[in-house]
């Protein structure tokens, strides 16, 4: 499989993961503070960073890096809150 095809597949999977996360929150199947939701966002955005970076779409790279940071920070605070309660 060639590099371009792999990058395209990674990009599509990333887009599907982000849309799935949004759908699940919209349908109230999970919350914005759930680890599952945040992991979907982190992985989806990571895949889109690879795709956008390959195509030199740097504004999209920037947005997705910020999205990853938001997800990582949220996971940190959710876990910190969980361990403080237990």
Biopython code that builds the backbone (N, CA, C, O; Angstrom):
import numpy as np
from Bio.PDB.StructureBuilder import StructureBuilder

atoms = [
    (1, "UNK", "N", (0.851, -1.173, 0.000)),
    (1, "UNK", "CA", (0.000, 0.000, 0.000)),
    (1, "UNK", "C", (0.899, 1.239, 0.000)),
    (1, "UNK", "O", (1.880, 1.290, 0.742)),
    (2, "UNK", "N", (0.576, 2.222, -0.814)),
    (2, "UNK", "CA", (1.442, 3.392, -0.888)),
    (2, "UNK", "C", (1.146, 4.387, 0.231)),
    (2, "UNK", "O", (0.107, 4.321, 0.888)),
    (3, "UNK", "N", (2.081, 5.304, 0.427)),
    (3, "UNK", "CA", (2.001, 6.254, 1.532)),
    (3, "UNK", "C", (0.760, 7.133, 1.449)),
    (3, "UNK", "O", (0.077, 7.333, 2.454)),
    (4, "UNK", "N", (0.462, 7.656, 0.273)),
    (4, "UNK", "CA", (-0.685, 8.555, 0.120)),
    (4, "UNK", "C", (-1.981, 7.857, 0.510)),
    (4, "UNK", "O", (-2.820, 8.443, 1.193)),
    (5, "UNK", "N", (-2.147, 6.630, 0.088)),
    (5, "UNK", "CA", (-3.356, 5.884, 0.428)),
    (5, "UNK", "C", (-3.449, 5.665, 1.939)),
    (5, "UNK", "O", (-4.524, 5.815, 2.520)),
    (6, "UNK", "N", (-2.341, 5.315, 2.571)),
    (6, "UNK", "CA", (-2.336, 5.129, 4.027)),
    (6, "UNK", "C", (-2.700, 6.423, 4.753)),
    (6, "UNK", "O", (-3.485, 6.405, 5.701)),
    (7, "UNK", "N", (-2.134, 7.539, 4.309)),
    (7, "UNK", "CA", (-2.433, 8.841, 4.919)),
    (7, "UNK", "C", (-3.903, 9.186, 4.734)),
    (7, "UNK", "O", (-4.537, 9.712, 5.649)),
    (8, "UNK", "N", (-4.448, 8.897, 3.561)),
    (8, "UNK", "CA", (-5.870, 9.147, 3.321)),
    (8, "UNK", "C", (-6.750, 8.294, 4.226)),
    (8, "UNK", "O", (-7.732, 8.789, 4.778)),
    (9, "UNK", "N", (-6.414, 7.039, 4.382)),
    (9, "UNK", "CA", (-7.183, 6.146, 5.260)),
    (9, "UNK", "C", (-7.119, 6.643, 6.698)),
    (9, "UNK", "O", (-8.139, 6.687, 7.386)),
    (10, "UNK", "N", (-5.923, 7.020, 7.158)),
    (10, "UNK", "CA", (-5.759, 7.551, 8.517)),
    (10, "UNK", "C", (-6.630, 8.806, 8.695)),
    (10, "UNK", "O", (-7.274, 8.975, 9.731)),
    (11, "UNK", "N", (-6.645, 9.667, 7.699)),
    (11, "UNK", "CA", (-7.457, 10.885, 7.769)),
    (11, "UNK", "C", (-8.944, 10.579, 7.855)),
    (11, "UNK", "O", (-9.658, 11.186, 8.653)),
    (12, "UNK", "N", (-9.411, 9.653, 7.049)),
    (12, "UNK", "CA", (-10.827, 9.279, 7.086)),
    (12, "UNK", "C", (-11.211, 8.636, 8.413)),
    (12, "UNK", "O", (-12.280, 8.913, 8.957)),
    (13, "UNK", "N", (-10.341, 7.783, 8.929)),
    (13, "UNK", "CA", (-10.620, 7.159, 10.235)),
    (13, "UNK", "C", (-10.674, 8.240, 11.318)),
    (13, "UNK", "O", (-11.546, 8.203, 12.186)),
    (14, "UNK", "N", (-9.754, 9.192, 11.271)),
    (14, "UNK", "CA", (-9.769, 10.292, 12.228)),
    (14, "UNK", "C", (-11.056, 11.090, 12.158)),
    (14, "UNK", "O", (-11.641, 11.431, 13.186)),
    (15, "UNK", "N", (-11.499, 11.388, 10.937)),
    (15, "UNK", "CA", (-12.744, 12.139, 10.767)),
    (15, "UNK", "C", (-13.930, 11.355, 11.319)),
    (15, "UNK", "O", (-14.796, 11.924, 11.984)),
    (16, "UNK", "N", (-13.974, 10.067, 11.050)),
    (16, "UNK", "CA", (-15.070, 9.225, 11.558)),
    (16, "UNK", "C", (-15.052, 9.187, 13.086)),
    (16, "UNK", "O", (-16.112, 9.248, 13.710)),
    (17, "UNK", "N", (-13.873, 9.087, 13.700)),
    (17, "UNK", "CA", (-13.790, 9.055, 15.161)),
    (17, "UNK", "C", (-14.301, 10.359, 15.777)),
    (17, "UNK", "O", (-15.028, 10.330, 16.770)),
    (18, "UNK", "N", (-13.928, 11.495, 15.197)),
    (18, "UNK", "CA", (-14.411, 12.773, 15.715)),
    (18, "UNK", "C", (-15.926, 12.905, 15.551)),
    (18, "UNK", "O", (-16.615, 13.380, 16.453)),
    (19, "UNK", "N", (-16.427, 12.487, 14.412)),
    (19, "UNK", "CA", (-17.877, 12.546, 14.192)),
    (19, "UNK", "C", (-18.617, 11.586, 15.119)),
    (19, "UNK", "O", (-19.696, 11.910, 15.617)),
    (20, "UNK", "N", (-18.046, 10.416, 15.351)),
    (20, "UNK", "CA", (-18.649, 9.463, 16.276)),
    (20, "UNK", "C", (-18.705, 10.060, 17.686)),
    (20, "UNK", "O", (-19.724, 9.945, 18.367)),
    (21, "UNK", "N", (-17.626, 10.691, 18.119)),
    (21, "UNK", "CA", (-17.596, 11.318, 19.439)),
    (21, "UNK", "C", (-18.686, 12.383, 19.543)),
    (21, "UNK", "O", (-19.411, 12.434, 20.537)),
    (22, "UNK", "N", (-18.801, 13.216, 18.543)),
    (22, "UNK", "CA", (-19.818, 14.272, 18.546)),
    (22, "UNK", "C", (-21.227, 13.681, 18.549)),
    (22, "UNK", "O", (-22.106, 14.165, 19.262)),
    (23, "UNK", "N", (-21.434, 12.649, 17.761)),
    (23, "UNK", "CA", (-22.734, 11.981, 17.711)),
    (23, "UNK", "C", (-23.099, 11.401, 19.079)),
    (23, "UNK", "O", (-24.227, 11.570, 19.540)),
    (24, "UNK", "N", (-22.157, 10.724, 19.726)),
    (24, "UNK", "CA", (-22.420, 10.110, 21.022)),
    (24, "UNK", "C", (-22.774, 11.149, 22.083)),
    (24, "UNK", "O", (-23.663, 10.923, 22.903)),
    (25, "UNK", "N", (-22.086, 12.276, 22.068)),
    (25, "UNK", "CA", (-22.416, 13.341, 23.023)),
    (25, "UNK", "C", (-23.771, 13.951, 22.675)),
    (25, "UNK", "O", (-24.573, 14.229, 23.567)),
    (26, "UNK", "N", (-24.028, 14.157, 21.410)),
    (26, "UNK", "CA", (-25.303, 14.746, 20.984)),
    (26, "UNK", "C", (-26.487, 13.861, 21.328)),
    (26, "UNK", "O", (-27.564, 14.360, 21.654)),
    (27, "UNK", "N", (-26.294, 12.549, 21.257)),
    (27, "UNK", "CA", (-27.363, 11.599, 21.579)),
    (27, "UNK", "C", (-27.391, 11.233, 23.067)),
    (27, "UNK", "O", (-28.162, 10.377, 23.499)),
    (28, "UNK", "N", (-26.523, 11.910, 23.840)),
    (28, "UNK", "CA", (-26.422, 11.692, 25.291)),
    (28, "UNK", "C", (-26.064, 10.246, 25.655)),
    (28, "UNK", "O", (-26.513, 9.716, 26.670)),
    (29, "UNK", "N", (-25.251, 9.630, 24.807)),
    (29, "UNK", "CA", (-24.736, 8.288, 25.096)),
    (29, "UNK", "C", (-23.462, 8.360, 25.929)),
    (29, "UNK", "O", (-23.061, 7.370, 26.542)),
    (30, "UNK", "N", (-22.833, 9.516, 25.953)),
    (30, "UNK", "CA", (-21.698, 9.774, 26.824)),
    (30, "UNK", "C", (-21.646, 11.280, 27.078)),
    (30, "UNK", "O", (-22.351, 12.054, 26.432)),
    (31, "UNK", "N", (-20.814, 11.678, 28.013)),
    (31, "UNK", "CA", (-20.703, 13.098, 28.338)),
    (31, "UNK", "C", (-19.374, 13.647, 27.832)),
    (31, "UNK", "O", (-18.466, 12.894, 27.482)),
    (32, "UNK", "N", (-19.281, 14.953, 27.801)),
    (32, "UNK", "CA", (-18.046, 15.593, 27.380)),
    (32, "UNK", "C", (-16.882, 15.337, 28.320)),
    (32, "UNK", "O", (-15.725, 15.503, 27.933)),
    (33, "UNK", "N", (-17.171, 14.938, 29.539)),
    (33, "UNK", "CA", (-16.109, 14.639, 30.505)),
    (33, "UNK", "C", (-15.808, 13.149, 30.594)),
    (33, "UNK", "O", (-15.012, 12.733, 31.435)),
    (34, "UNK", "N", (-16.426, 12.345, 29.747)),
    (34, "UNK", "CA", (-16.127, 10.908, 29.797)),
    (34, "UNK", "C", (-14.767, 10.636, 29.143)),
    (34, "UNK", "O", (-14.393, 11.263, 28.151)),
    (35, "UNK", "N", (-14.057, 9.697, 29.724)),
    (35, "UNK", "CA", (-12.750, 9.322, 29.180)),
    (35, "UNK", "C", (-12.905, 8.789, 27.752)),
    (35, "UNK", "O", (-12.088, 9.092, 26.881)),
    (36, "UNK", "N", (-13.945, 8.004, 27.518)),
    (36, "UNK", "CA", (-14.175, 7.436, 26.194)),
    (36, "UNK", "C", (-14.307, 8.534, 25.139)),
    (36, "UNK", "O", (-13.693, 8.457, 24.076)),
    (37, "UNK", "N", (-15.105, 9.548, 25.436)),
    (37, "UNK", "CA", (-15.297, 10.672, 24.518)),
    (37, "UNK", "C", (-13.968, 11.370, 24.243)),
    (37, "UNK", "O", (-13.637, 11.667, 23.095)),
    (38, "UNK", "N", (-13.217, 11.624, 25.299)),
    (38, "UNK", "CA", (-11.950, 12.324, 25.131)),
    (38, "UNK", "C", (-10.933, 11.492, 24.351)),
    (38, "UNK", "O", (-10.177, 12.037, 23.546)),
    (39, "UNK", "N", (-10.907, 10.185, 24.579)),
    (39, "UNK", "CA", (-9.986, 9.316, 23.840)),
    (39, "UNK", "C", (-10.346, 9.300, 22.354)),
    (39, "UNK", "O", (-9.461, 9.341, 21.498)),
    (40, "UNK", "N", (-11.649, 9.241, 22.048)),
    (40, "UNK", "CA", (-12.056, 9.318, 20.643)),
    (40, "UNK", "C", (-11.548, 10.605, 20.005)),
    (40, "UNK", "O", (-11.045, 10.591, 18.882)),
    (41, "UNK", "N", (-11.680, 11.713, 20.723)),
    (41, "UNK", "CA", (-11.210, 12.996, 20.206)),
    (41, "UNK", "C", (-9.694, 13.035, 20.056)),
    (41, "UNK", "O", (-9.181, 13.537, 19.056)),
    (42, "UNK", "N", (-8.983, 12.516, 21.035)),
    (42, "UNK", "CA", (-7.517, 12.539, 20.980)),
    (42, "UNK", "C", (-7.011, 11.696, 19.818)),
    (42, "UNK", "O", (-6.147, 12.137, 19.059)),
    (43, "UNK", "N", (-7.538, 10.498, 19.674)),
    (43, "UNK", "CA", (-7.087, 9.624, 18.582)),
    (43, "UNK", "C", (-7.517, 10.197, 17.228)),
    (43, "UNK", "O", (-6.716, 10.266, 16.295)),
    (44, "UNK", "N", (-8.777, 10.604, 17.128)),
    (44, "UNK", "CA", (-9.267, 11.178, 15.870)),
    (44, "UNK", "C", (-8.461, 12.387, 15.446)),
    (44, "UNK", "O", (-8.081, 12.503, 14.281)),
    (45, "UNK", "N", (-8.196, 13.291, 16.380)),
    (45, "UNK", "CA", (-7.416, 14.488, 16.055)),
    (45, "UNK", "C", (-5.966, 14.142, 15.726)),
    (45, "UNK", "O", (-5.361, 14.775, 14.861)),
    (46, "UNK", "N", (-5.409, 13.150, 16.402)),
    (46, "UNK", "CA", (-4.034, 12.720, 16.080)),
    (46, "UNK", "C", (-3.944, 12.210, 14.648)),
    (46, "UNK", "O", (-2.995, 12.513, 13.925)),
    (47, "UNK", "N", (-4.936, 11.438, 14.256)),
    (47, "UNK", "CA", (-4.958, 10.935, 12.882)),
    (47, "UNK", "C", (-5.103, 12.079, 11.881)),
    (47, "UNK", "O", (-4.484, 12.065, 10.817)),
    (48, "UNK", "N", (-5.925, 13.066, 12.230)),
    (48, "UNK", "CA", (-6.100, 14.205, 11.327)),
    (48, "UNK", "C", (-4.856, 15.089, 11.273)),
    (48, "UNK", "O", (-4.592, 15.716, 10.247)),
    (49, "UNK", "N", (-4.092, 15.147, 12.358)),
    (49, "UNK", "CA", (-2.820, 15.876, 12.330)),
    (49, "UNK", "C", (-1.884, 15.224, 11.315)),
    (49, "UNK", "O", (-1.239, 15.913, 10.524)),
    (50, "UNK", "N", (-1.815, 13.903, 11.340)),
    (50, "UNK", "CA", (-0.965, 13.200, 10.369)),
    (50, "UNK", "C", (-1.409, 13.495, 8.940)),
    (50, "UNK", "O", (-0.588, 13.791, 8.072)),
    (51, "UNK", "N", (-2.704, 13.411, 8.707)),
    (51, "UNK", "CA", (-3.248, 13.648, 7.373)),
    (51, "UNK", "C", (-3.021, 15.092, 6.928)),
    (51, "UNK", "O", (-2.528, 15.339, 5.828)),
    (52, "UNK", "N", (-3.382, 16.031, 7.781)),
    (52, "UNK", "CA", (-3.257, 17.443, 7.416)),
    (52, "UNK", "C", (-1.782, 17.848, 7.277)),
    (52, "UNK", "O", (-1.436, 18.651, 6.411)),
    (53, "UNK", "N", (-0.931, 17.297, 8.120)),
    (53, "UNK", "CA", (0.495, 17.584, 8.008)),
    (53, "UNK", "C", (1.069, 17.086, 6.689)),
    (53, "UNK", "O", (1.866, 17.772, 6.049)),
    (54, "UNK", "N", (0.662, 15.904, 6.296)),
    (54, "UNK", "CA", (1.127, 15.337, 5.025)),
    (54, "UNK", "C", (0.748, 16.244, 3.855)),
    (54, "UNK", "O", (1.532, 16.442, 2.927)),
    (55, "UNK", "N", (-0.464, 16.790, 3.915)),
    (55, "UNK", "CA", (-0.954, 17.662, 2.840)),
    (55, "UNK", "C", (-0.628, 19.134, 3.084)),
    (55, "UNK", "O", (-1.084, 20.005, 2.343)),
    (56, "UNK", "N", (0.153, 19.407, 4.112)),
    (56, "UNK", "CA", (0.590, 20.751, 4.478)),
    (56, "UNK", "C", (-0.583, 21.702, 4.699)),
    (56, "UNK", "O", (-0.522, 22.873, 4.325)),
    (57, "UNK", "N", (-1.634, 21.196, 5.301)),
    (57, "UNK", "CA", (-2.792, 22.003, 5.677)),
    (57, "UNK", "C", (-2.579, 22.446, 7.125)),
    (57, "UNK", "O", (-3.198, 21.917, 8.048)),
    (58, "UNK", "N", (-1.701, 23.417, 7.302)),
    (58, "UNK", "CA", (-1.229, 23.769, 8.628)),
    (58, "UNK", "C", (-2.293, 24.384, 9.553)),
    (58, "UNK", "O", (-2.215, 24.175, 10.763)),
    (59, "UNK", "N", (-3.271, 25.126, 9.044)),
    (59, "UNK", "CA", (-4.341, 25.562, 9.950)),
    (59, "UNK", "C", (-5.094, 24.370, 10.560)),
    (59, "UNK", "O", (-5.469, 24.412, 11.732)),
    (60, "UNK", "N", (-5.312, 23.326, 9.782)),
    (60, "UNK", "CA", (-5.970, 22.124, 10.309)),
    (60, "UNK", "C", (-5.071, 21.383, 11.287)),
    (60, "UNK", "O", (-5.550, 20.828, 12.276)),
    (61, "UNK", "N", (-3.779, 21.370, 11.019)),
    (61, "UNK", "CA", (-2.836, 20.768, 11.960)),
    (61, "UNK", "C", (-2.931, 21.504, 13.298)),
    (61, "UNK", "O", (-3.011, 20.876, 14.354)),
    (62, "UNK", "N", (-2.921, 22.827, 13.245)),
    (62, "UNK", "CA", (-2.987, 23.638, 14.462)),
    (62, "UNK", "C", (-4.269, 23.358, 15.247)),
    (62, "UNK", "O", (-4.215, 23.115, 16.453)),
    (63, "UNK", "N", (-5.410, 23.390, 14.578)),
    (63, "UNK", "CA", (-6.693, 23.162, 15.256)),
    (63, "UNK", "C", (-6.711, 21.794, 15.917)),
    (63, "UNK", "O", (-7.173, 21.663, 17.051)),
    (64, "UNK", "N", (-6.222, 20.785, 15.237)),
    (64, "UNK", "CA", (-6.242, 19.434, 15.790)),
    (64, "UNK", "C", (-5.240, 19.246, 16.916)),
    (64, "UNK", "O", (-5.493, 18.462, 17.831)),
    (65, "UNK", "N", (-4.125, 19.935, 16.876)),
    (65, "UNK", "CA", (-3.187, 19.884, 18.001)),
    (65, "UNK", "C", (-3.830, 20.516, 19.236)),
    (65, "UNK", "O", (-3.699, 19.996, 20.344)),
    (66, "UNK", "N", (-4.520, 21.632, 19.042)),
    (66, "UNK", "CA", (-5.229, 22.255, 20.166)),
    (66, "UNK", "C", (-6.305, 21.307, 20.686)),
    (66, "UNK", "O", (-6.484, 21.180, 21.897)),
    (67, "UNK", "N", (-7.022, 20.641, 19.780)),
    (67, "UNK", "CA", (-8.067, 19.689, 20.165)),
    (67, "UNK", "C", (-7.478, 18.537, 20.989)),
    (67, "UNK", "O", (-8.079, 18.099, 21.970)),
    (68, "UNK", "N", (-6.314, 18.058, 20.588)),
    (68, "UNK", "CA", (-5.614, 17.007, 21.338)),
    (68, "UNK", "C", (-5.259, 17.513, 22.735)),
    (68, "UNK", "O", (-5.470, 16.809, 23.723)),
    (69, "UNK", "N", (-4.730, 18.710, 22.818)),
    (69, "UNK", "CA", (-4.351, 19.277, 24.116)),
    (69, "UNK", "C", (-5.561, 19.407, 25.035)),
    (69, "UNK", "O", (-5.472, 19.095, 26.223)),
    (70, "UNK", "N", (-6.686, 19.862, 24.500)),
    (70, "UNK", "CA", (-7.909, 19.967, 25.291)),
    (70, "UNK", "C", (-8.305, 18.592, 25.815)),
    (70, "UNK", "O", (-8.666, 18.454, 26.984)),
    (71, "UNK", "N", (-8.240, 17.586, 24.972)),
    (71, "UNK", "CA", (-8.587, 16.230, 25.381)),
    (71, "UNK", "C", (-7.664, 15.694, 26.452)),
    (71, "UNK", "O", (-8.121, 15.089, 27.422)),
    (72, "UNK", "N", (-6.372, 15.909, 26.288)),
    (72, "UNK", "CA", (-5.396, 15.409, 27.263)),
    (72, "UNK", "C", (-5.584, 16.105, 28.609)),
    (72, "UNK", "O", (-5.552, 15.454, 29.654)),
    (73, "UNK", "N", (-5.780, 17.416, 28.589)),
    (73, "UNK", "CA", (-6.000, 18.156, 29.834)),
    (73, "UNK", "C", (-7.283, 17.687, 30.514)),
    (73, "UNK", "O", (-7.314, 17.511, 31.732)),
    (74, "UNK", "N", (-8.330, 17.486, 29.735)),
    (74, "UNK", "CA", (-9.593, 17.020, 30.305)),
    (74, "UNK", "C", (-9.441, 15.641, 30.926)),
    (74, "UNK", "O", (-9.938, 15.407, 32.027)),
    (75, "UNK", "N", (-8.767, 14.727, 30.247)),
    (75, "UNK", "CA", (-8.524, 13.392, 30.808)),
    (75, "UNK", "C", (-7.753, 13.514, 32.121)),
    (75, "UNK", "O", (-8.077, 12.839, 33.099)),
    (76, "UNK", "N", (-6.743, 14.366, 32.142)),
    (76, "UNK", "CA", (-5.957, 14.570, 33.369)),
    (76, "UNK", "C", (-6.856, 15.016, 34.522)),
    (76, "UNK", "O", (-6.781, 14.455, 35.615)),
    (77, "UNK", "N", (-7.701, 16.015, 34.287)),
    (77, "UNK", "CA", (-8.552, 16.525, 35.366)),
    (77, "UNK", "C", (-9.644, 15.542, 35.766)),
    (77, "UNK", "O", (-10.011, 15.471, 36.939)),
    (78, "UNK", "N", (-10.163, 14.789, 34.814)),
    (78, "UNK", "CA", (-11.163, 13.771, 35.154)),
    (78, "UNK", "C", (-10.525, 12.691, 36.028)),
    (78, "UNK", "O", (-11.106, 12.287, 37.035)),
    (79, "UNK", "N", (-9.343, 12.225, 35.652)),
    (79, "UNK", "CA", (-8.662, 11.202, 36.448)),
    (79, "UNK", "C", (-8.249, 11.741, 37.810)),
    (79, "UNK", "O", (-8.357, 11.041, 38.817)),
    (80, "UNK", "N", (-7.780, 12.971, 37.844)),
    (80, "UNK", "CA", (-7.398, 13.592, 39.111)),
    (80, "UNK", "C", (-8.604, 13.669, 40.041)),
    (80, "UNK", "O", (-8.493, 13.374, 41.231)),
    (81, "UNK", "N", (-9.745, 14.061, 39.507)),
    (81, "UNK", "CA", (-10.977, 14.135, 40.294)),
    (81, "UNK", "C", (-11.402, 12.749, 40.773)),
    (81, "UNK", "O", (-11.826, 12.585, 41.917)),
    (82, "UNK", "N", (-11.288, 11.760, 39.902)),
    (82, "UNK", "CA", (-11.663, 10.387, 40.249)),
    (82, "UNK", "C", (-10.820, 9.864, 41.397)),
    (82, "UNK", "O", (-11.350, 9.300, 42.355)),
    (83, "UNK", "N", (-9.509, 10.047, 41.305)),
    (83, "UNK", "CA", (-8.615, 9.509, 42.338)),
    (83, "UNK", "C", (-8.717, 10.289, 43.646)),
    (83, "UNK", "O", (-8.452, 9.748, 44.720)),
    (84, "UNK", "N", (-9.095, 11.538, 43.552)),
    (84, "UNK", "CA", (-9.283, 12.324, 44.773)),
    (84, "UNK", "C", (-10.510, 11.843, 45.542)),
    (84, "UNK", "O", (-10.523, 11.864, 46.772)),
    (85, "UNK", "N", (-11.544, 11.407, 44.813)),
    (85, "UNK", "CA", (-12.772, 10.932, 45.435)),
    (85, "UNK", "C", (-12.610, 9.537, 46.022)),
    (85, "UNK", "O", (-13.332, 9.182, 46.954)),
    (86, "UNK", "N", (-11.698, 8.749, 45.513)),
    (86, "UNK", "CA", (-11.532, 7.350, 45.971)),
    (86, "UNK", "C", (-10.352, 7.163, 46.845)),
    (86, "UNK", "O", (-10.091, 6.049, 47.300)),
]
sb = StructureBuilder()
sb.init_structure("model")
sb.init_model(0)
sb.init_chain("A")
sb.init_seg("    ")
for serial, (resi, resn, name, xyz) in enumerate(atoms, 1):
    if name == "N":
        sb.init_residue(resn, " ", resi, " ")
    sb.init_atom(name, np.array(xyz, "f"), 0.0, 1.0, " ", f" {name:<3s}", serial, name[0])
structure = sb.get_structure()
